[in-house]
Amino acid sequence: MLDSLSEGRKLYVAHCGSCHTLYLPERFKASEWEINVDEMQEKGKITDSQKAKILNYLKSGCKSSD
């Protein structure tokens, strides 16, 4: 589990942080993260597998589990 979260964080930093400031996972609710990452997937050139790992990382520390 920890390896998966670590990989998700690395992908988040590499793909999302290369274009804009990163937000801490607790900044948004799980449902908000899903919308945000969906909207940015194409721009960030993120595969579906990478997206799942990034969302897993972000949701692990988000405001609520919705």
Backbone as ProteinMPNN parsed JSONL, in Angstrom:
{"seq_chain_A": "MLDSLSEGRKLYVAHCGSCHTLYLPERFKASEWEINVDEMQEKGKITDSQKAKILNYLKSGCKSSD", "coords_chain_A": {"N_chain_A": [[0.828, -1.199, 0.0], [1.879, 1.272, 0.832], [3.905, 1.596, -1.056], [2.387, 1.95, -3.348], [1.073, 4.373, -2.781], [3.28, 6.031, -2.634], [4.222, 5.888, -5.245], [2.039, 7.052, -6.561], [2.223, 9.638, -5.526], [4.696, 10.45, -6.587], [4.067, 10.455, -9.32], [2.097, 12.419, -9.323], [3.577, 14.711, -8.564], [5.441, 14.794, -10.696], [3.861, 14.937, -13.074], [1.817, 16.832, -12.599], [2.942, 18.902, -11.134], [4.772, 19.958, -12.87], [3.602, 21.898, -14.377], [2.053, 23.607, -12.787], [1.457, 24.981, -9.464], [1.391, 22.649, -6.824], [-1.281, 21.16, -4.959], [-2.024, 20.334, -1.59], [-3.179, 17.103, -0.575], [-5.327, 17.282, 1.274], [-6.666, 19.543, 0.555], [-8.904, 19.335, -1.096], [-12.068, 17.581, -1.457], [-12.699, 14.056, -2.012], [-14.383, 13.679, -4.249], [-14.029, 16.098, -5.533], [-11.333, 15.973, -6.197], [-11.444, 13.927, -8.089], [-12.835, 15.168, -10.194], [-11.062, 17.292, -10.755], [-8.681, 15.924, -11.53], [-9.645, 14.42, -13.673], [-10.224, 16.506, -15.468], [-7.674, 17.434, -16.007], [-6.265, 15.341, -17.082], [-5.712, 14.864, -19.879], [-4.168, 17.145, -20.59], [-1.995, 16.8, -18.881], [-0.928, 14.54, -19.885], [-1.518, 11.971, -18.846], [-1.894, 8.579, -18.256], [-4.627, 6.203, -17.969], [-4.02, 4.34, -15.992], [-1.99, 5.667, -14.552], [-3.473, 7.847, -13.696], [-5.277, 6.602, -11.928], [-3.513, 5.837, -9.889], [-2.552, 8.325, -9.037], [-4.949, 9.483, -8.127], [-5.547, 7.695, -6.064], [-3.481, 8.278, -4.272], [-4.049, 11.04, -3.729], [-6.653, 10.898, -2.679], [-6.174, 9.491, -0.373], [-5.414, 11.271, 1.539], [-7.31, 13.224, 1.587], [-9.903, 15.751, 2.31], [-12.415, 14.526, 2.961], [-14.015, 11.338, 2.589], [-16.161, 11.416, 0.975]], "CA_chain_A": [[0.0, 0.0, 0.0], [2.76, 2.442, 0.922], [4.572, 1.721, -2.356], [1.396, 2.487, -4.281], [0.886, 5.788, -2.454], [4.523, 6.7, -2.997], [4.233, 5.995, -6.709], [1.03, 8.048, -6.898], [2.773, 10.957, -5.197], [5.728, 10.751, -7.579], [3.382, 10.783, -10.567], [1.439, 13.711, -9.093], [4.613, 15.744, -8.606], [6.041, 14.842, -12.029], [2.93, 15.329, -14.132], [1.008, 18.005, -12.254], [3.816, 19.96, -10.644], [5.585, 20.529, -13.936], [2.875, 23.017, -14.998], [1.471, 24.54, -11.826], [1.66, 24.708, -8.051], [0.665, 21.475, -6.334], [-2.127, 21.319, -3.787], [-1.982, 19.231, -0.644], [-4.359, 16.256, -0.73], [-6.446, 17.691, 2.133], [-7.261, 20.771, 0.016], [-10.172, 19.034, -1.748], [-12.775, 16.329, -1.167], [-12.423, 13.01, -2.998], [-15.146, 13.942, -5.477], [-13.402, 17.247, -6.189], [-10.098, 15.493, -6.803], [-11.802, 13.173, -9.288], [-13.151, 16.157, -11.231], [-9.826, 18.014, -11.104], [-7.75, 15.052, -12.253], [-10.289, 14.145, -14.963], [-10.063, 17.682, -16.328], [-6.264, 17.665, -16.325], [-5.629, 14.115, -17.575], [-5.168, 15.016, -21.228], [-3.099, 18.15, -20.572], [-0.847, 16.247, -18.174], [-0.501, 13.31, -20.566], [-1.606, 10.946, -17.811], [-2.642, 7.393, -18.664], [-5.668, 5.807, -17.011], [-3.339, 3.673, -14.875], [-1.341, 6.717, -13.764], [-4.558, 8.615, -13.081], [-5.772, 5.824, -10.785], [-2.509, 5.909, -8.828], [-2.559, 9.704, -8.53], [-6.181, 9.653, -7.344], [-5.408, 6.905, -4.839], [-2.644, 9.086, -3.375], [-4.752, 12.253, -3.323], [-7.812, 10.53, -1.853], [-5.72, 8.939, 0.91], [-5.238, 12.362, 2.491], [-8.249, 14.31, 1.275], [-10.807, 16.261, 3.337], [-13.379, 13.498, 3.363], [-14.103, 10.276, 1.608], [-17.437, 11.61, 0.273]], "C_chain_A": [[0.872, 1.261, 0.0], [3.485, 2.676, -0.402], [3.643, 2.351, -3.382], [1.171, 3.978, -4.049], [2.114, 6.604, -2.853], [4.604, 6.895, -4.51], [3.217, 7.036, -7.18], [1.52, 9.462, -6.63], [3.819, 11.377, -6.222], [5.108, 11.158, -8.912], [2.709, 12.153, -10.462], [2.448, 14.857, -9.214], [5.153, 15.903, -10.027], [5.09, 15.404, -13.079], [2.192, 16.626, -13.823], [1.882, 19.184, -11.839], [4.695, 20.578, -11.711], [4.923, 21.745, -14.579], [2.345, 24.042, -14.0], [1.787, 24.122, -10.393], [0.814, 23.504, -7.633], [-0.156, 21.82, -5.1], [-1.951, 20.11, -2.879], [-3.248, 18.405, -0.793], [-5.568, 16.716, 0.093], [-7.16, 18.955, 1.627], [-8.659, 20.536, -0.554], [-10.781, 17.735, -1.221], [-12.445, 15.333, -2.279], [-13.133, 13.283, -4.315], [-14.563, 15.124, -6.249], [-12.091, 16.848, -6.864], [-10.404, 14.743, -8.089], [-12.085, 14.121, -10.45], [-11.878, 16.848, -11.702], [-8.884, 17.156, -11.951], [-8.34, 14.66, -13.612], [-10.048, 15.284, -15.945], [-8.627, 17.867, -16.805], [-5.578, 16.459, -16.978], [-4.997, 14.291, -18.948], [-4.005, 16.0, -21.258], [-1.837, 17.602, -19.934], [-0.293, 14.981, -18.79], [-0.424, 12.139, -19.579], [-2.444, 9.779, -18.33], [-3.708, 7.078, -17.613], [-5.055, 5.144, -15.781], [-2.665, 4.694, -13.957], [-2.385, 7.551, -13.025], [-5.083, 7.903, -11.837], [-4.798, 5.904, -9.611], [-2.462, 7.3, -8.205], [-3.79, 9.919, -7.651], [-6.118, 8.878, -6.034], [-4.583, 7.682, -3.811], [-3.418, 10.293, -2.848], [-5.92, 11.959, -2.388], [-7.39, 10.018, -0.473], [-5.572, 10.039, 1.975], [-6.223, 13.499, 2.302], [-9.143, 14.656, 2.464], [-11.758, 15.213, 3.874], [-13.442, 12.454, 2.272], [-15.376, 10.366, 0.778], [-18.287, 10.379, 0.376]], "O_chain_A": [[0.615, 2.201, -0.753], [3.661, 3.82, -0.822], [4.062, 3.184, -4.186], [1.088, 4.754, -5.001], [1.995, 7.725, -3.348], [5.011, 7.955, -4.985], [3.5, 7.813, -8.092], [1.264, 10.375, -7.415], [3.829, 12.522, -6.673], [5.573, 12.098, -9.556], [2.75, 12.947, -11.403], [2.189, 15.852, -9.891], [5.306, 17.026, -10.509], [5.478, 16.252, -13.883], [1.971, 17.435, -14.723], [1.58, 20.332, -12.165], [5.305, 21.622, -11.478], [5.59, 22.535, -15.247], [2.204, 25.219, -14.335], [2.319, 23.039, -10.152], [-0.338, 23.368, -8.046], [0.232, 22.67, -4.298], [-1.752, 18.992, -3.355], [-4.3, 18.959, -1.111], [-6.708, 16.558, -0.345], [-8.152, 19.382, 2.218], [-9.506, 21.427, -0.505], [-10.096, 16.907, -0.622], [-11.974, 15.716, -3.35], [-12.539, 13.132, -5.383], [-14.602, 15.146, -7.479], [-11.776, 17.317, -7.958], [-9.695, 14.908, -9.082], [-11.621, 13.892, -11.567], [-11.641, 16.974, -12.904], [-8.358, 17.615, -12.965], [-7.609, 14.578, -14.599], [-9.71, 15.056, -17.107], [-8.395, 18.4, -17.891], [-4.42, 16.558, -17.384], [-3.848, 13.897, -19.149], [-2.975, 15.729, -21.875], [-0.731, 17.899, -20.386], [0.68, 14.411, -18.298], [0.578, 11.429, -19.492], [-3.57, 9.971, -18.789], [-3.687, 7.623, -16.509], [-5.515, 5.36, -14.66], [-2.759, 4.596, -12.733], [-2.194, 7.912, -11.864], [-5.308, 8.537, -10.806], [-5.222, 6.027, -8.461], [-2.346, 7.436, -6.988], [-3.686, 10.473, -6.556], [-6.59, 9.36, -5.004], [-4.936, 7.74, -2.633], [-3.436, 10.536, -1.641], [-6.148, 12.686, -1.422], [-8.16, 10.103, 0.484], [-5.604, 9.755, 3.172], [-6.005, 14.607, 2.793], [-9.147, 13.963, 3.481], [-11.89, 15.034, 5.085], [-12.969, 12.675, 1.158], [-15.643, 9.485, -0.039], [-19.399, 10.35, -0.152]]}, "name": "protein", "num_of_chains": 1, "seq": "MLDSLSEGRKLYVAHCGSCHTLYLPERFKASEWEINVDEMQEKGKITDSQKAKILNYLKSGCKSSD"}
